[in-house]
């Protein structure tokens, strides 16, 4: 029954994606940008589904299982930073995409004012392919962990299943298919997480009883993260912890697979409505995920010695009827697929549009690149399974350090040269990697010094130019 329910929801996603082919047009602009005719409701739901990937279902719940209530600072910091980036950058990004008619995020950063930063575009394409490829593999890995926990299948089976479905609807309609399925997947994701939260609370005798039981675990419900989570104790440590995750949220402005959703919006004036949809869903879903992560500690106390990232599927199997277990598993797969297809399309666009000196016009080659990157991500997931949470944060911080400083400078009306853009990108990524290499990410998220160093390079070179 669980398998039938799960397959039924997957079939629904596939049908939605394939149905988008009726609206698809045989152009690169439609394949990568949906001809910029996406409604604010669809853009908001698609962006939040892409952002709330398998990392939310698998990584964040596992992180909350280990950390306790202090993990809520991750949620607060992330959403505040994400919202700040939206106010500063998203509307101007959409307007610039409409004015330049660029079809990819990297092409827009390379030609915001009509210029053509060819070297910057090609180097940024290489970085995108590398980091988003690793990110896509993390999504495939999340799918594999879910299938393994629920059905006893090998981890490889989940990665292959996600890959097959992603190929099917990406070939059918490109980003339009991705956005359409994101909308359906977002609703299933919220229903899955919300229903499990309600059942888990009832199983503990209500909210007050559940809170009291959790509070009995020493230090688990403390708002201050424990010493093994933050390197600096006390209020200063909490401030650093929250600030770091605020920069992680701000880093959304450097993620091509998310930002292209806002570029595809039908009108820049509709950004406020897309923002309401995006953050309304985000807050509800993040609160539910944090609640499930906390309660999983009560239902699965032994999981800390195995793999905390298996908490959600194991908990669903324990508490819910088979048809609803299928819904939970479909929610996990929805999260992984909604991000995986976006990542694959971003890698494909980097290879066919941004890396060559002239964009490839052949739709056959464009779709072939999509298939190649999907298969590559599946292979990486099968051969090199790591923590979903760690892989996502590594890719997220690297892309943020590369692109957020430049996007912010553009949004604030700055006009950097290509040399400045290159120096900002190289410095930001280099600092972020050095920060992680020396273990300083235990103090604060590495994207923060990466982003700040890129901005510092711009300000310094501007000051030198004036002199």
N, C-alpha and C positions, 0 to 999 in steps of 0.2 A: 504493500500500500504506500509506503514511504517513497519507494522508487517511482511508482506510477504518478504520485503527486508531484514529485520533483521533475520528472520528465514532462508532465503536463505544463508546468510553468516555463520550463525551458522551451517547449514547443511554442508557447505564447510569445516569448521574446523573439524567437526566430521568425514567426509569422509577421510580427510588427516590423522587424527589420526588412524582411523581403517585400512587405507591402510598400515600403518607401520607394521601391524601384519604379512605381507608377508615377511618382513625382520627380524622379531623377532626370537630369539632362546630361547628355554625353559631352560634358565640358569639364576641364580641370577645375574651373572656378566653382562649379556645382559639387564636384567630388570632394574638394577640400574645404569649401566655405558655404555650401548649400545656397549659393547665389545670394547670400545675405537676405534671406526672406524668413528667418526663424522668429517666431513670436516670443515675447518676453517670458511667458509661462514656460514654453519649451526650453528656451535658453537657460533660464534659472534652474529648472529641474535637471537639465542635462549637465550643467556645470557642477551642481552639487552632487549628483550621482557619480560623476567622473572624479571629483575631489574625494568623496567618501568611498574609497576603493576597498579592496580586500584588506587593506591596512586597517580600516575602521572595524570591520567584522572580526578580523583575526588578530591584527597587531595591537590595536588600542585595547581590546578586551583582555588580551593576554597581559598587556602592560598594567592595566588597572587591577587585574587579579593579583599581580605581584606587589604593586605600589600602594594600593588602597585609595582612600578618598583624595589624597594629595594629587592623584592623577587628574583631578578636575581642573587643576591649574593649567594643564595642557589644553583642555577645552577652552577655558577662559582666555588664555593668552592667544591661542590659535585664532579664535573667532574675532577678537579685538584687532589683531594684526591683519587678518583677512579683510575685515571691514574697512580699515584705514587704507589699505591698498586699493580697494574698490572705489572709495571716494576720490582718491588722488589720480588713479590711472585708467580705470576701465572705460569710462565715457570717452576720454581723449583717444584711447586706443581704437575704439569703434569708429570714431569720427575720422581718424587718420586712415583706417582701413578703407572707409568709403571714399576718401579723397584720392588715395593712391591706387586703389583697385588691386592691391596686393592680396594674394591668396593664402599666405602663410605668415605665421607670427615672426619667423626669422627674417623673411623678406621685408616685413613691415619695419622691423628694427633697423634693417640695412638701408631703407629708403623712406624714412618717415617724412622728410621734407623734399622728397623727389630726388634725392641724391642716390648714389649706388655704391655702397660699401662692399665691394666684391670680395675682398679678402676676409673681412669680418663675417660676411654671410657664409662663406665656405667653412671657415674655422668653427663658427657657431653650429653649422650643420653637423660637423664631425662630433662635437661635444653632445649635441642632441641625440644623435644616433647611439652613441656609447651609453649615455646615462639613461635615456628613455628605454633603450633596449634592456638594461638591467632592471629598470622599473617594471617593464612589461613582464619580464621573467618572474618578478616577485608576485605579480598578480596571478600568473599561471600556477605558481607554487602555492598560493593561498587556495586556489581551487582544488589542487591536489590534496592538501591537508584536509579540506572539508570532506572530500569523497572518502579519504582514508578513514577519517573518524566515524563517518556515518555508515558506510557500506563495507568497510574493510578492503576496498580496492587499493591498489598501489597508488602512491602519490603521482606517478606518471600518468595514470588514467585521467585524473582531473585536469592536468595541464593540456593533455591532448583534446579533451572534450571542449574546454574553453577555446582552444585554438581553432577547432573545426567550426564552431559557431561564429567566432569572430570573422573568419575568412568568408563564411557564407553571406553574412549581411553587409560586410564591408564591400565585397564585390558587387552586391546588389545595388547599394546606394551611397557608398562612401560615408561622409560625415553626416549626411541627412539620415541615413539608416542608423548610424550611431546615436544621433540625437533622439530620433523617434523611440528607439529601444531604451535609451536612457530614461525617458519619461516613464515608460512602463516599469522599468527596473527600479526607479526611485520609489514609486508607490509600493512595490513589493518589498523593497528594503525596509521602509518605514513600518509597514504592516508586520513584517517578520520580527523586527527588533522590538516593536511596541507590544506585540502579543506575548512574546517570551518574557518581557519585563513584568507584565501584569500577572502571568501565571506564576512566575518565580516569587513575586511578592505575596500572592495569595498562599503559596505553598509554605511560607514562613509564618502565616497567621496574620498578615496585614503589614502595612508600612511600619507602624511603630514597633511591632515585634521583630521585624527584619532588621530595623536600625539598631535595636537593643542587642540583638545577637551579634551583629557586625561590630558594634562598639565594644563588645566583650573581648574581641581579638586585640591583644596589646598593640597600640600604635596604629592600628589599621585605619581608623577613622580620624586620625589627626590631619589637620589641614596642612601642616608643615611637612614637606617630604622628608623621608628618613635619610640617614647619613649615606646609605648605599645608593640613593637616587640623586642627591645633590652633594657636591663636594664642600659647599660652604654652609655651615649650620645657622639656624636662627632665621630672623626676619630678612637678613641680607640674602641668605640662600633662597628663600621663597621668592624674593624680588628678582633675583637672577634667573631662577627657574621659570617664572612667569614671563619675564622679559624675553628670555630665549625662545619660548614657544610663541610669543607675540611676533617675533621676527620669522618664525616658521610659518605662521599664518600670512604674514606680509609676503612671504616667498611665493605665494600663489601667482603673483604678477610675473614670475619668471618661468611659469610652467606652460609650454606651448600647447599641450593637450587640453588645458583648462581655458586658457585665454582665447583660443580660437572659437570657443562657444560664444563669447561676448563679441568677437569680431563678426560672427555670423548673424547677430541680432538685426532685425529688419529696420530698426531706426534707433539712432543714438538717444533720442528723446525718451525711448522706452526703457532705458537702463535702470531708472528708479524702480519700475515695476519688476524687472528681472531681479533686482537686488532684494526686494521684499520676499519674492518666492525663494530665492537662494538662501537667505539667512533665516527665514522662518523655518524651512525644512532643516537646515543645518543645526539650529539650536535644539529642535525636537529630537532629531536623530542622535546627536552627540550626547544629550542627557540620557536617552534610553540606553545607548551603548555603555556609558559609564555605569549606570545602574545595573545592567546585566553583568558587567565585569566585576562589580563588587559582590553581587549575590552569588556569582559562580564560585567564590571562595568558600561559601557555606555548603554548596551542593557537591563540590568536587575538591575537597581539601587535599587530596593526594596528587592532584594534577601538577602542583609546583615541582614535583620530582620527576615529572615526565615531560610535558610541553604545555605551558599555560596558553599557548596560542590555539589549542584545541578546545578551549573552554566552551565556546558557543555551540558547536555541533554536539558535543557530549552532553551539555546541559539540556539542549532541545530534545535529544533522544530520551533523556531521563524524565522530563516533565510533561511532554506534549503528546497528543494523539498523532498517529502516523501521518494523517493528511497535513497536519500543521508542522510536523517535522519536515515534510517535503517543502512546505512554504519557507521554513527557516533556511534550509539548504539552498533553495532557489534564491533566497535573498543574498546569501553569501556569493553564489555564482553570479547573481545580477551585479553585485558590487565589483567582482573581479572582471566581469566582461565589460561593464560600462567604462572602466578605466583602461582595460587591456586594448579594446578596439581603438580608443582615442590615442593611446600611446603608439600603437602600430601605424595608424594613419599619420601621426606626427613624424614618425621615423620615415615613413614612405615619402611624405612631402619633402623632408630634408634631403633625401636621396635624389628625388626626381626634379625638385624645384630649386633648392637652395645650394646644393653641392655643385652641380654643373655650372659652367659659365653662362649657358642659356638653358632655361627650363625645358624639360622634355615635354613635347606636346602629345605624344602617343598615349592614348588611354589604356592601350594594352600593356605598355611598359609601366604605366602608373599602377595598374592593378596587380601586375606581376610583382612589383616592389612590395605591395601590401602583403601578398602571399609569402614572399621571401622573409619579411620581417616577422610575420606571425610564426612561421616555422622555426626561425632562429630563436625567438623568445621561448617557444615550447622546449627546444633543445637545451637552452640555458637553464630552464626550470628543472628539467630532468637530470642534468649533469651536475648542477651546483646549487643544491637546496640550502638556503641560509634563512636566517630570521627575516620574515616579511617586514617587520617593523624596521630593522636595521637597513635593509636594502632600500626601502622607500625613503627613509630619512637621508641616506647618502645621496641618492639621485636628486631628491628634492632640494637639498642644500647646495649641491653643485650647480644645478641649473639656476637657482635663485642668485647665487653669487656671480654667475656669468651674465645674467640678463636683467635682473631687477634694477641695479644702479642705472643702466642706460635707459630703461623704460621710464624710470622716475625722472631722470633728467629731461627726457623728451616731454613728459607730462607737465613739467614745470617750465616749459617753453625754452629749455636749453637747446643749443645747436652744436653738439660736439663734432669734432672732425673724426675721420676714420681711425687715425692714430690714437686719439683719445678713447674711442670706443673699444679698440683692440686692447689698449693698455688697461682699461677698466675691467674688461672681461678676464684677461689673463691674470691680473692681480687678484681679483675677487676669488677666482677658482683656486689659485695658488695658496692664498691665505686660508681658505676653507679647508683645503687638503692638509696644509701644515698644522692647522688647529687640531684636526682629527688625528693626524700622525702622532702628535705629542700628547694625545689623550686629554686635551683641554675641553673636549665636548662634554666631559663629566661636569665641568663648571657651567658651561653655557653652550647652546646650540651653535654649531660651527657656521651656519649661514649668517649669523649676526656679524661676526668680524668680516666675513666674506663680502657682505653687502656694504658695510661701512667702509671697508678699504677701497672698494670700487668707487664709491662716492668721493672719498678723500682724494683719490687719484684725479678725478675730474676737477675738483676744487683747486687742487694744487697746480695742475697744468693750466687752468684758467688764470690763476694768479700769476704764474710765470709768464704767460702770454701777454698779460697786461703790462708787465714790467718791460 
